[in-house]
């Protein structure tokens, strides 16, 4: 139902609306607004906890703000984020994996990410892939982020498709705001049909 939801659980040292349950391929769990409703989640969503992921979760049509907008902890898999509005976060818009452990089969579609990284903490990105595989980012609108539109961290990341995204980094940090930045070992990464504007730097692993 419509309204602003502020309830939160401390997860990994931060407060989120926590979800660490497991669906299945034949019975996924969906978090979705009721028809005509516009719920607002002000603490973000944590899929799993440190060392404990969630799986077969669909997050659809929600307005999300908070620490990390949506954080897919290591061990999470088969998580779909579709048609959401993620904004005014202190940290990342979407964070995938971390700590050398993987979050896999993550898809983010038809989602707007903006005003990302407003907590005064450096190096916050629209989508931050620390460690993961089989990741699809499609039809995203990313703008007004603290640092990079999409960032790959040094952990192993493979089989990533970035398709038909519009990214205007307009960075508030001194790095110039490249749209897609790889810091480490991404393999089999494909960027196709994207529009990228307002980047002050390009070259090396930046685009």
N, C-alpha and C positions, 0 to 999 in steps of 0.2 A: 504494500500500500504506500501511498505518498507520505512523505515526511522526511525528516533528517535523523539519521541513526548515528549515535555517537558511542554506543557501547563497544568496548574493546577488551582484548586479552593481551597480557604481556607475552610476546613471542620473540625469542632471540634477543632479548634486551629492549625491544620496542613494543609499542602497542598497536595491535591490528584487530580487525575482525578475523578470527582464526578459523581455518577450515582444514582439518587433517583426517578427514574420512576418505574411504575408498569406495568408489563406484566400480562398475565393471563395463566391459565393452557392450554388453547387452542391456545394461541398466545404469547408464550414466546419471550423475546428479546434476541438476540445473539450478543455478541461482539466477532468477529472472524477475524483472518487474511484472506485476500484474497488469493486465490490459488497461491502458489509460493512466496508470500510476507513474510517478516520477520519484522513486526513493533516492535519497542522497546518503551515501556512506562516507562519513568524515574521517574514518581512521584507516582507510585502505583495507585490502584483503591479503592475508597471508595464507598461502596454500601449503599446509604442512607446518613443521617446526624444524629447528636445527636437528638434522639427522632423520627426520620423519616427514615424508612427503604425503601429498594427497594425490588421488588419481581419478581419471574419468570424471572430470568436473567441467561444466560449462557455465561460464559467467557471461550473461547476456543483458544488454540494454540498461546497464546501471551507471549512475553518476558516482564517481569514486574520487576521493581526495585523501590526503593523509601522509604518512611517512613515505613508504614506497606505495605507489598506487595499488599495484598487484605484485606480490612477491611469491615466486614459485621456488620454494626451498628445494635443496638437493633431495633427490628421491621422488620428487613429483613427476608425474607423467600423464600424458593424454589429458592436458588441460587446454580448453578452448576459451578464448576471450573474444567476444563478438559484439559489435555495436555499442561499445561503452564510451563514456566521456571521462577521461582521467586527467586530473588537473590539480594545480596548487598543492604539489607535493613538496616535502622537504628533501626527499631523496629521489630515487628513480621513478619514472612512470611505470615501467614494467621491468622487474628484475628476475632473471632466469638463472638458476643454479648458484654455485659459489663454493668456496673453500676446497676446490679441487674435485668436488663431487657433482654429478650431472643431474640436470632436470631435462627430460626427454619428451619428444612428441608434444611440443607446445605450439599452439597456433594463436595468433592475434590478428583479427580481421575487423575491418570497417570501424575503426576506433580512432578517436581524436585524443591526442596527448599534447597538453600545452601548459605553460606556466609551471615548468618542471624544475625542481631544485631550488626552491626559495628559502631554504632553511639556513643559508649561510655556510653550508658544507660544500667544499669544492668537489668537482668531478662528478656531477650528477647528470644523467642522460635520459633521453626519451625512452629508449629501450636499451637495457644493459644486459648483455649475454655474457655471463661469467664462464659457465661450463654447461654444454648441452649438445644434443643432437636431434636431428629431424625437427627443425624449427621453421615455421612459416610466418612471415609478417606480410600481410596483404591489405592494400587499400587503407593505409594509415595516413592521417594528417598529423604531422609533428611540427610544432613551432614554439618559439619562445622558451627554449631549454637553457639550462645553465651552461652546459658544455657541448656534448655531441648529440646529434639526433639519434644515431644507433651506434653503440660501442661494443666491440668484442674484446673481452679481457684475455689474459694470458693463458687461461685454462683451455684444454682441448675442446674445440667446438667443430661440429661437422654437419653436413647436409642441411644447409640453411638457404631458404629462398626468401628474398625480399622483392616483392612484386607490386607494382602500381601504387607506390607510396609517394606522397608529397611531403617533402621535408624542407623546412625553412629554419635553419638552426638558430639564426639571430642570437648568437651566444652572448650571455652576460658575463662570461669569463674571458680572460686574456688569451685564450687559445685560438680564437677565431671561428670556432664553431663548424668544423667539418661535419658533413651530413652522415657519412658512414666511416667509422674509424676502426681499424683492426690493430690491436696492441700485440697480438700473439699468434696462436697456432690455429687459426680457422682454416678448415679444408672443405672443399666442395661447397663454396658459397656462391650463390648466383643472385645478382641484382639486375632486375629487368623492368622496363617500362616505368621508371620512377622519374619524378620531377624534383630537382634539388636546386634551391636558391639561397642566396644570402650567406654563402660561405666565404670567409676571407682567406682560407688556406686550402691548398690541394697539393697532392704529391705524396710519394712514399706509400704508406698504407692508408692514406686519407682519400676521401672522395667528396 
